[in-house]
Amino acid sequence: MSVSQTDGIVTIPPRSGVAFEIKQGQTLTVIDPEGEQVSDLLAYNAQDTREVISSGRSLDYAETLFLTKGHPLYSNRSNVMLTILEDDVGRHDFTLTPCSKDTFRIMYGDDDPHHGCFGNFEQALAPYGITADDIPTAFNVFMHVAFNSVTGAISVLPPLSKPGDQLILRAEMDLIVALTACSAGQSNNFNYKPIQYCISD
């Protein structure tokens, strides 16, 4: 399956990913067309890809695990890369690493594992000179992760997103962005679906 575009909306097929450039001031809308589908998001400074989206700094400065409308997403250099303008769902994850062959091997017991979001990021970002070692924790759009306040146990639950739900972000610098339609069954209620996005001025 290949990426398709209709009326400015790009469709990312299930278990695949893309990378593209977005200019400062433009908005990126991530859409869950069928519901209960996660999209992993990465961002790099287009002028210096060593500057990359940072889970730790974003969560630290927001003082919450649950980033939503009004929250900025920071880089490893404490610069704002993206700001969340609108959020239909209000629940996303910024703690768990992109799924990978190792995820499926270690956690799912797969003998012939899919390369996962990590592999999709690696493929999509290669034309920009970004390698596997440059891939950090992604902002997992629509991913529903719960934490036990006593034991610290992590639970990955079905996304709360319904068909057509959106997350809208504004680019605060020129960026290279990578997006996936997540490949992990548990993250997507064990049904792989597409993700859509569009860019506007």
N, C-alpha and C positions, 0 to 999 in steps of 0.2 A: 504494500500500500504506500502511496506517496502523498505528500502534502498537497492539499487543494485550496483554492481561494475563490470565494464568491462574494461580490459586493464589498470587497475590502476585508472580509472575515476569512482568516486562514484556519483551516482544519488540520490538526495534528492527529494522524491515525493512532489507534491504540498501541501502546508499548513502543512508542517512538519519540523522537525529539527534534528540535530545530534550534538554530541560533540566528540572530539578526541584530542589526544596529538600530538604535533609537536616539534621537537628538534631545538635548536639554529642553524641557518645556513640553515635549510631546507626552501624550498619555497612552498607556498600555492597558487594554481591557482583556482580562483572562475570563473565558466563558466556559462553564460546564454545560454543554448542550443537552446531555441526557440525564444528568444527576449522578451523585455519588462517585465522582471521578476526581482523583487528585492530579495536580499539575505541579511538578517541581520547578522552581524558578531560581536561576542564577543571574548575577549582574557583575560586569567588570567595567572599570573605567576604560573607555575606548581609546584614550591617549596613553594609558599605562595600565596594562592588564594585571600588573602586580597588585593593584588596588581592586579589591573584590568584596562582595557583600559579606557581612559578618553577623552570624547568629549571636555570638557572645556580646558584641557591642550593642546590637539592636535591642536585645532583651534586657541587658544591663541598664541602658539609658531609659528604656520605657518602664522598667520596674514591674514588668508583667510578662508572663509566658504567652499571653493571648493578644497578639497584635491585630489591630483592626483600624477602622476609619480614623484618620488624623495622625496615626503613628508613622514616623519616618523609619526607613530601613537604612542602617549605617554601613559604611565600609570598614575594613580593617584599619583604616587611617582616621576613623571617627568623622568622616564626611558623609552627609546625607546623599544617598544614591537615588532613592525612590521614596515617594510619600504616598500612603494609601488615601485616596480621595473618596472612594465609595466601596462599600462592602456589604453584599447581600447576605452573607453567611455568618460572618463574625467569629469563625473558628478555623484556624489554620495552625500549622506546626512549624516551629523553627528550631527543633531540638534533634531530630533524627536524620541520619545521613542518607544520601540517595541510595536506593536499593541497587544491588550489584550482583554479579555472579556469586560473590562470596556470601551475600545476604541469602540468596536462594540455596546455596550449598550448606551453609551453617544453620540457618534458621528453618528452612523448608525441607532440607534433606534431598534436594534435587540432584540427580546424578549427571544430568546434562543441563545446567542452569542457563536461563536467559541472561543476557548481559545487563539488563536492568536500566534504570535511569542513569546510573553512573556511566555505563557504556554508551548510552545515547548522548549524554553530555560530551563524552570524549570524542565521539564521531562528529557531532555538530560543531564543536569548538575547535577542532583541528585546523580548519582553514584560517583561523585567527592566531595560530601559534600557541594556543592554550592546551596544555597537556593534562594527563590524569592527575599528576601531582599538584596541579593548580586548581583542582575542583574541591571547594569547601562544602560545608553543610548548606543545603539549599533551603529556600523559603518554600515550604510545602503547602501550596495553595489548596484550600478545601480539605486538608488532611485533619482528621479528628483524633487527637491523642489525649488520653486521660492519665492522670497521675494520682496514685494513692498517697494521701498526705501522711500516712503513718509509715508504710513500708517503702514508699518510693517506687513501687511497681508501676510499670508502664503498660497501658492498654491501647492498642490501635483499634478504633471503632469505625463503623461505616461513616463516611462523610455526611455532613448535614446538608450539603448542597442539593438543591432541587434543579430540575431541567431549566436551563436558561439563567441560572444564578451567575453573578459576575463579581469580579474584583477589579477595581480601576485604580491604577497607580500613575503618578506623574514622575517623569524622569527629571532629576535635579542636576544631572550632568550628562554629557554624551556617553552612551553606554553600549556595550555588547551584552545582549540578553540571551539566555538559553532557557527554553521551556520544554517540558515533556508532558506526554500523557502517561502517567505513572504505570510501571510494570508490575508492581507488587500486589498480589491478590488480596492480602489482608487489608491493605490501605483503601481498596476500592470495592469492598464488599464482595470480592471474588467474582467480579465481572468487569472485563477490560473495555473501556469506552474511549472515544476521542475527546480531545480538548480543542477549543477554539480561542483565537486571539485576534485583536485588531489594534492598529496604531492610528492615532489621530492627532492633529495639531491643536 
